[in-house]
């Protein structure tokens, strides 16, 4: 299962605008990405409501994951790893675009 760690850098965490930018980027990958805090249950990173209700605050460590079993047809583990790296970089940017 491809997995990537990131630290949420946005001052207000993944709320409102930053969460919307992140969820849009996840949706654009076409992959079933989940996000979670270490030791917590994952939530669907394509769902704005789920992302915002998990309280991923500033400085929070998160794990982004894609189940290899859930990859869409035509996608590879390498594609998932690249997408997770890009999403991780987005989360670690001091401001969301």
Secondary structure in CASP SS format (residue, H / E / C, confidence):
PFRMAT SS
TARGET T0000
AUTHOR 0000-0000-0000
METHOD secondary structure of the structure
MODEL  1
X C 1.00
X E 1.00
X E 1.00
X E 1.00
X E 1.00
X E 1.00
X E 1.00
X C 1.00
X C 1.00
X C 1.00
X C 1.00
X C 1.00
X C 1.00
X C 1.00
X C 1.00
X H 1.00
X H 1.00
X H 1.00
X H 1.00
X H 1.00
X H 1.00
X H 1.00
X H 1.00
X H 1.00
X H 1.00
X H 1.00
X H 1.00
X H 1.00
X H 1.00
X C 1.00
X C 1.00
X C 1.00
X E 1.00
X E 1.00
X E 1.00
X E 1.00
X C 1.00
X C 1.00
X C 1.00
X C 1.00
X C 1.00
X C 1.00
X E 1.00
X E 1.00
X C 1.00
X C 1.00
X C 1.00
X H 1.00
X H 1.00
X H 1.00
X H 1.00
X H 1.00
X H 1.00
X C 1.00
X C 1.00
X C 1.00
X C 1.00
X C 1.00
X C 1.00
X C 1.00
X E 1.00
X E 1.00
X E 1.00
X E 1.00
X E 1.00
X E 1.00
X C 1.00
X H 1.00
X H 1.00
X H 1.00
X C 1.00
X C 1.00
X C 1.00
X C 1.00
X C 1.00
X C 1.00
X H 1.00
X H 1.00
X H 1.00
X H 1.00
X H 1.00
X H 1.00
X H 1.00
X H 1.00
X H 1.00
X H 1.00
X H 1.00
X H 1.00
X H 1.00
X H 1.00
X H 1.00
X H 1.00
X C 1.00
X C 1.00
X C 1.00
X C 1.00
X C 1.00
END
